[in-house]
Structures are given as C-alpha cells and as structure tokens.
Amino acid sequence: MSTTHQNTSGPTTGAQAVVQDAVDPARRPDVLLRVRRAPGHEPSVWWNIGAFVGFSIVVVALLSFIP
C-alpha cells in the first residue's frame, strides 16, 4: 500500500518549478489586446455579435453598388 503525501519542505520537481515560474499569458507585454479583467467586468459577447452583424450589413451595402 502506498500513500501519497505532499512534502512542502522537500525539493521541488521540475513540473513544480515550471508552474511556479509560469507567466500569465494575459499579462505578457507582447500581447496587445488580451487583458484579464476582474469577474463581472468582462465585455458582453453581444458586442462581438453586433459588430459582426453591423460589419456584414456594411459589406453587403457596399457590394450592392457594384454592378
């Protein structure tokens, strides 16, 4: 019978070191538009849906001028 115990005072494994040194991708300086916001402050998905519908209407309207 083997039981697993977490030893916090012992040496760390490679996986634990990688997780400990991990950088949040949303906080990287080379990521321009990805921002992690506080819960409840995320933009609504309806903005993306509305932008898609609006852009589609504009494209169809512009294409209607082409004979």
Secondary structure by P-SEA (a helix, b strand, c coil): cbbbbbbccccccaaaaaaaaccccccccccccbbbbcccccccaaaaaaaaaaaaaaaaaaaaacc
